């Protein structure tokens, strides 16, 4: 679920203390390149959240257990109560997608980890809408997220962008889903940009930014998804950002939070709709995950350092400005 190199955080306390999570109204108009504390700082980055190491705050390296450690158990939980066809599809495909992609080393996560089951259920529910025709994701890793999208909606297409695609995993998806799965291998900052610029590319009803988690990838992916959406600015769409408010010992993933913060400050996102949802500890699979608004007094910053994901839409006025 996440990859790339090292995060360099500069903790600056501003007298103005205008954070990501204060009310959406603000007096300072941030430019695209404004990296001042007022524009990029969140409560999560302030001293009170940095005064002890991540291990003492209940998390170590981004995983509570080896990723994908018990596929059979997680499949049983995920498929409980599902439509029979969806359940059969997942049970047939997921075990055939081994976690054999070592390109991103320890900086990838599996959507079938116990702590991510709430996220996977949310993805499936939103993808199952008959209005969803195309799903575009950055971040393939082992292909389990792509398979989940495709099983959840028997008519939707998935367009996947990543640096590397394991040959066997691609063959599995092609054998089950045929032309409904299309992959673009290479740097998403190039491949997704070309996709966004191509007038023949389809509209993405659901977009998932879950590829590179280090600058400048998250910010570039968000902007390319905005360009795709701007082609039909009045059409319903959902953008998922993963590993938000996640601060792991391996260096991931505060550049995602920084990009999200910047998008909010530039009024790119519609703060009246959407939500964020926390990850759960691996031993809390029965409990419902807590949801938060995008902005307000109680937000995803409360989930640090484990974090979660957010579902959002681009602001109509911002999309129109891209024409």
PyMOL commands that set and color helices and strands:
alter all, ss='L'
color gray80, all
select helices_A, chain A and resi 37-40+43-45+47-50+54-57+71-79+84-96+114-127+144-152+167-180+188-197+217-232+254-265+300-303+316-321
alter helices_A, ss='H'
color red, helices_A
select strands_A, chain A and resi 134-138+157-162+181-185+206-209+238-244+275-278+291-292+308-312
alter strands_A, ss='S'
color yellow, strands_A
deselect
rebuild
show_as cartoon
